[in-house]
Amino acid sequence: MKDREKELAEQRKKIIKGLELAYQKLIEFKKSKNSPLVISKDGKVIKLDPFKAKPTVKYK
């Protein structure tokens, strides 16, 4: 069972690393195109300035 847990932990680390890289690339792309980040927050559409966004993010 420990091998399975170790394998899942390694997969989780890889997924988190991929999410962090995708976020970083998204911010870089939005800055290069000078276009806002469009997100949904509490059911409302919000446009954010990519130059004010954090360049990286850490997932837990």
N, C-alpha and C positions, 0 to 999 in steps of 0.2 A: 504494500500500500504506500510505502514511503516513496518509491520510485514514481508513482502516479502523482503524488503531491508535489514532488520536485519538478516533474514535467509540467504540471499546471502552473507552478510558480514561475518557471522559465518562460512559458507562453505568455503569462500575464505581463511579465517585464517587457517582452518584445512588443506586445500590443500597446502598452503604455508608451514605449519609446516611439512607436509608429504614430500614435495620436499626437505626441509632442512635436514630432517632425512635421506632420501634416498641418498643425496649427501655425508653426513657424513659416512654412512655405505659403500658407494662405495669407498671412500678414504681409509677407514680402511681395506677393502678387498684388494684393489690394493697394499697397503703397505705390508699386510701379505703375499701376493703372489709374491711380488717384481716384479710386472708387470706394464708397463706404462699405463697411461690414453691415449686413442686414441680418438681424437676429429676431427671435421671438422671445419676449419676456412677459410672463403673466398674461399670455394671450394677446399681447400687443406687438406690432411690428416696430422695431427700433433700428435706426440707422446710426452706426458709430463711425467716428473718424479713425481710420487705420493708423494714423500717425500718433494718436493718443493711446492706442492699445499696447499692451505689454508685448515685447518682441518674442518672448517665450512664455511657456506655461508649464507648471509641474502638476501632474496628476498624482493622486494618492493611491 
